[in-house]
Amino acid sequence: MKKTNNIKTRIISTVLSAITVCSVGTVALTSASAASNTVSAGTTITDDYSIKLDSDLNAVKNLTSSTIFKVLEECTDWGKFVTPALGGLLDSFVGTEDQTAQKLDEISDKIDKLFDRIDSLESSMKTAFTTELGINSFYNKFIEFKSETRAMQKKIDETLVNTKLSNADKMAKIASLTGNYSEWRAKFEDVLGSLNELFKQPVMTRSDNIFELTYNHYTNTSLLSGEAIDKAKPICDYVMSAYSAGCATIMESLSAQLYVNALPEKTQAAINKDFSAHICRDADDVADEIKEVNRYLTTDEIKEGESIYYIGSDGVHYDHADFSLGGKYYKNKPYNGWITTVELKLIYPTDIFYGLYQRVTEGSRCIYVDKGNSNIVMSNKLSVLDHTKNPNANGKWSDDAGQKTSDWFNNTLAGDALNGDKIRALASDASSKGITLRALLNQNGFDTSNLPQNTNLVTEGARDDSVSSLSELVGYNYQRSCYKGINIDQVGAGECTIQLIDCGVNIWKDERWNYAYSGNACVFKLA
């Protein structure tokens, strides 16, 4: 299957408004006597009086909910409970009012706990934003948005447990929290709009988005990109979690507006006027509000060159996946009927905040950044050479074995990505952390499984170190080749000289020899 570029991903408001919702305990059906009747585009009423979404609308629902809440699953303990939120709200709107209130209660509880976690980190995060990163304007607007949505979430919680309100009034009160269109503009449009712009460019003198700026800041104190990512990720997680939780809270209220507006007129007339006066009655205006919230969390159209699609572990691009199957795509092999599972990864457009977050936190960990002075992208596997594979160490005397061995070694490991100074800096960094070079490399995303124990990371290539005195009275010739390196499995290891070959002749003792010293050498390679 090929990537699809022309699918219109209708915003979730379209999905919600396409569904005829219910009054208390009763589904409001159109032509319900038919076994299967179309209510509106993409929805069908079945003979058991349930509403079924077609595959296209299901794909939109899954895509939207997974885009908005995927980050919560990865960044927080509670995220995995919040992920189905939008899908759950959508599903609940085809049930009864009691079911809808219960579903909203469950979702609200999870988001509330997520806010608790976010609040517990605020003190340390304030220091990171204002002192380390020096982005006070972003932080102030960010906290304003978080505080407003946090306050809204608490009101939703209080409303859901209020035993004095009917379910219809509960939903109406929750719907009223975002307010009608003019109230929405005054309450959220400014703070959310300003925050979105600061998200994309926290500092006017630089074009970095918030995630890139954070990562770039920590490259100044790191030698490898993996370490910079690890330093930046808690801040990036905090930003994405709080932003998504705030947007999820607003979506709760806006979804409730859609719900109340779809109730029968008789039910709406009975709703407390203090609530209904603050509910937007124009479906297009509600849709605009939802689009404003979703603007940088999902797109309303898949465009050429910035498509949302799935890429499988088999390298194939897939149109969409059923997330109820855990993000896996199941396909039949026609030649034998077996079912195979392909792990999928969702790819986001570059203007989506989660995509920007993903580019930093899931970027290459194997870049030598040299505290902001370099950007050498390396392969995550090092090239390794066994000393004993030396074709010049064949047991036979040769008067040029030293030079030939040096040439063999340097040619085989040619193209090393880092020079000796950079290698020595890595070794010093590992030593200061009290760990081995191998541990440092593993922490930063390198695969060292192909490196035997006590492999030496080369700091200087091999050189001919032969010594000859055949013309003198003692008469000897030692053919030797040496390189400099650092043991990757010794804590605090320093640079040392490592001999590759010993080939010699002593005419007075009538001795000749040629053998290779055991050991392994490795070098970094460019990606």
Residue pairs with C-beta under 8 A, 6 or more apart in sequence:
1 316
1 317
1 318
1 319
2 317
3 307
3 309
3 317
3 319
4 302
4 307
4 309
4 319
5 302
5 303
5 304
5 307
6 302
7 302
7 319
8 300
8 301
8 302
9 60
9 63
9 64
9 298
9 299
9 300
9 301
9 302
9 308
10 57
10 60
10 300
11 64
11 287
11 290
11 291
11 294
11 298
11 300
12 60
12 61
12 64
12 65
12 86
12 90
12 290
12 294
13 254
13 258
13 286
13 287
13 290
13 291
14 60
14 287
15 42
15 53
15 57
15 60
15 61
15 64
15 90
16 89
16 90
16 93
16 255
16 258
17 258
17 262
17 283
17 287
18 39
18 40
18 41
18 42
18 43
18 57
19 39
19 40
19 43
19 51
19 90
19 93
19 94
19 262
20 27
20 28
20 29
20 30
20 39
20 40
20 43
20 51
20 262
21 28
21 93
21 94
21 100
21 259
21 262
21 263
22 28
22 94
22 95
22 96
22 97
23 97
23 263
23 264
23 266
23 267
24 96
24 97
24 98
24 167
24 168
24 267
25 96
25 97
25 98
26 96
27 49
27 50
27 51
27 94
27 95
27 96
28 264
29 39
29 45
29 49
30 37
30 39
30 45
31 37
31 45
32 45
32 49
34 45
35 46
35 47
36 44
36 45
36 46
36 47
37 44
37 45
38 44
38 45
39 45
39 51
42 53
42 54
42 56
42 57
43 51
43 52
43 53
43 54
43 57
44 51
44 52
44 54
45 51
45 52
46 52
50 94
51 94
53 61
59 320
61 86
61 87
61 90
62 87
62 320
62 321
62 322
62 323
62 324
63 298
63 308
63 320
64 86
64 294
64 298
65 83
65 84
65 85
65 86
65 87
65 90
65 323
66 83
66 323
66 346
67 297
67 298
67 308
67 346
67 348
67 352
67 354
68 85
68 86
68 244
68 247
68 248
68 251
68 294
68 297
68 298
69 79
69 82
69 83
69 84
69 85
69 86
69 244
69 248
70 83
70 346
70 354
71 79
71 240
71 241
71 244
71 354
71 357
72 78
72 79
72 80
72 82
72 83
72 114
72 241
72 244
72 245
73 79
73 80
73 82
73 83
75 237
75 240
75 241
76 114
76 117
76 237
76 241
77 117
78 110
78 113
78 114
78 117
79 114
79 241
81 110
82 107
82 110
82 111
82 114
82 245
82 248
85 107
85 110
85 111
85 248
85 251
86 251
86 255
88 103
88 106
88 107
89 103
89 104
89 107
89 251
89 252
89 255
91 103
92 99
92 100
92 102
92 103
92 104
93 100
93 255
93 258
93 259
93 262
95 103
97 167
97 168
97 171
98 167
100 167
100 171
100 259
101 160
101 167
101 170
101 171
104 156
104 160
104 171
104 174
104 252
104 256
105 160
107 252
108 153
108 156
108 157
108 160
108 252
109 157
111 153
111 245
111 248
111 249
111 252
112 153
112 154
112 157
114 241
114 245
115 150
115 153
115 245
117 241
118 146
118 238
118 241
118 242
118 245
119 150
121 234
121 238
122 143
125 235
125 238
126 139
128 234
128 235
129 135
129 136
129 138
129 139
129 142
129 235
130 136
130 139
132 217
133 202
133 213
133 214
133 217
133 235
135 202
135 203
135 210
135 213
137 198
137 202
138 195
138 198
138 199
138 202
138 210
141 191
141 194
141 195
141 198
142 195
142 198
142 239
142 242
142 243
144 191
144 195
145 191
145 192
145 195
145 243
145 246
146 242
146 246
148 187
148 188
148 191
148 246
149 245
149 246
149 247
149 249
149 250
150 246
150 249
152 177
152 178
152 249
152 250
152 253
153 245
153 249
153 252
155 174
155 177
156 174
156 177
156 249
156 252
156 253
159 165
159 170
159 173
159 174
160 170
160 174
162 170
165 173
165 272
168 260
168 263
168 267
168 270
168 271
169 271
169 272
169 275
171 256
171 259
171 260
172 256
172 260
172 271
172 272
172 275
172 276
172 279
173 272
173 275
174 252
174 253
174 256
175 253
175 254
175 256
175 257
175 259
175 260
175 275
175 278
175 279
176 253
176 274
176 275
176 276
176 277
176 278
176 279
177 253
178 184
178 187
178 188
178 250
178 253
178 254
178 257
178 289
179 186
179 187
179 278
179 280
180 277
180 278
180 279
180 280
180 281
181 280
181 282
181 285
181 289
183 278
184 280
184 289
188 250
188 292
189 292
192 292
192 293
193 292
195 243
196 295
196 296
198 210
199 209
199 210
199 243
199 296
199 353
200 209
200 210
201 207
201 208
201 209
202 208
202 209
202 210
202 213
203 213
206 213
208 216
209 356
210 236
210 239
210 356
211 232
211 236
211 239
211 356
211 357
211 359
211 360
211 361
212 356
212 359
212 360
214 232
214 235
214 236
214 360
215 228
215 229
215 232
215 236
215 360
215 363
216 372
217 232
218 227
218 228
218 229
218 231
218 232
219 225
219 228
219 369
219 371
219 372
220 371
220 372
221 228
221 231
221 371
222 228
222 231
222 369
222 371
223 368
223 369
223 370
223 371
223 422
223 425
223 426
223 429
224 365
224 366
224 367
224 368
224 369
224 426
224 440
224 444
225 363
225 364
225 365
225 366
225 367
225 368
225 369
225 444
226 365
226 366
226 443
226 444
226 445
227 443
227 444
228 369
229 360
229 361
229 363
229 365
230 443
232 360
232 361
233 361
236 357
236 360
236 361
237 361
239 357
240 353
240 354
240 357
243 353
244 297
247 293
247 294
247 297
250 293
251 290
251 293
254 286
254 289
254 290
254 293
257 279
257 280
257 286
258 283
258 286
260 268
260 271
260 276
260 279
261 268
261 279
261 281
261 283
261 286
268 276
280 286
280 289
291 300
294 300
296 351
296 352
296 353
297 352
297 353
297 354
298 308
298 352
299 308
299 349
299 351
299 352
302 308
302 309
303 349
306 349
306 350
306 351
307 347
307 349
308 346
308 347
308 348
308 349
308 352
309 317
309 318
309 319
309 346
309 347
310 317
310 318
310 319
310 320
310 321
310 329
310 344
310 345
310 346
310 347
311 317
311 318
311 344
311 345
311 347
312 318
312 329
312 342
312 343
312 344
312 345
313 342
313 343
313 344
314 342
316 342
318 329
318 342
318 344
321 327
321 328
321 329
321 344
322 329
327 343
327 344
327 346
328 341
328 342
328 343
328 344
329 341
329 342
329 344
330 339
330 340
330 341
330 342
331 339
331 340
331 342
332 338
332 339
333 339
333 340
347 355
348 354
348 355
348 358
349 355
350 356
350 359
364 377
364 445
364 527
365 380
365 444
365 445
365 446
366 377
366 378
366 379
366 380
366 444
366 445
366 446
366 527
367 375
367 376
367 377
367 378
368 374
368 375
368 376
368 378
368 417
368 418
368 422
368 524
369 375
370 376
370 422
370 425
374 422
376 417
376 418
376 526
377 526
377 527
378 417
378 418
378 524
378 525
378 526
378 527
379 417
379 524
379 525
379 526
379 527
380 445
380 446
380 447
380 527
381 446
381 447
381 450
381 525
382 441
382 446
382 448
382 450
382 451
382 457
382 522
382 523
382 524
382 525
383 413
383 416
383 522
383 523
383 525
384 450
384 451
384 452
384 455
384 520
384 521
384 522
385 409
385 412
385 413
385 520
385 521
385 522
386 452
386 519
386 520
387 500
387 516
387 517
387 518
387 519
387 520
387 521
388 516
388 518
390 405
390 408
390 409
390 500
390 501
390 516
391 408
392 398
392 401
392 404
392 405
392 408
392 501
392 503
392 514
393 401
393 405
393 501
393 503
393 514
393 515
393 516
394 514
395 513
395 514
395 515
396 514
397 503
397 504
397 505
397 512
397 513
397 514
398 404
398 479
398 503
398 514
399 477
399 479
400 479
401 479
401 481
401 501
401 503
401 514
402 464
402 465
402 466
402 479
402 480
402 481
402 501
402 503
403 464
403 466
403 481
405 462
405 464
405 479
405 481
405 500
405 501
406 461
406 462
406 463
406 464
406 481
406 500
409 461
409 462
409 481
409 483
409 500
409 521
410 461
410 462
413 458
413 461
413 521
413 523
415 525
415 526
416 458
416 523
416 524
416 525
417 523
417 524
417 525
417 526
418 426
418 523
418 524
420 459
420 460
420 484
420 495
423 457
423 458
423 459
423 486
424 459
424 486
424 495
426 437
426 440
426 457
427 437
427 457
427 486
427 493
427 494
427 495
429 440
430 436
430 437
430 439
430 440
430 491
431 491
431 492
431 493
433 440
434 491
435 443
435 491
436 488
436 489
436 490
436 491
436 493
437 457
437 486
437 487
437 488
437 489
437 493
438 448
438 451
438 488
438 489
441 448
441 488
442 448
448 488
451 488
451 520
451 522
452 520
453 489
454 487
454 488
454 489
454 490
454 519
454 520
455 487
455 488
455 489
455 519
455 520
455 521
455 522
456 483
456 485
456 486
456 487
456 488
456 498
456 519
456 520
456 521
456 522
457 485
457 486
457 487
457 488
457 521
457 522
457 523
458 483
458 484
458 485
458 521
458 522
458 523
459 484
459 485
459 486
459 495
460 483
460 484
460 485
461 483
462 481
462 482
462 483
462 500
463 481
463 482
463 483
464 480
464 481
465 480
465 481
465 482
465 499
466 477
466 478
466 479
466 480
467 476
467 477
467 478
467 480
468 476
468 477
468 478
469 475
469 476
469 477
470 476
470 477
470 505
470 507
474 508
475 506
475 507
475 508
476 504
476 505
476 506
476 507
476 508
477 504
477 505
478 502
478 503
478 504
479 501
479 502
479 503
479 504
479 514
480 499
480 500
480 501
480 502
480 503
481 499
481 500
481 501
482 497
482 498
482 499
482 500
483 497
483 498
483 500
483 521
484 495
484 496
484 497
484 498
485 495
485 496
485 498
485 521
486 493
486 494
486 495
486 496
487 493
487 496
488 522
498 517
498 519
498 521
499 517
500 516
500 517
501 514
501 515
501 516
501 517
502 513
502 514
502 515
502 517
503 513
503 514
503 515
504 511
504 512
504 513
504 514
505 511
505 512
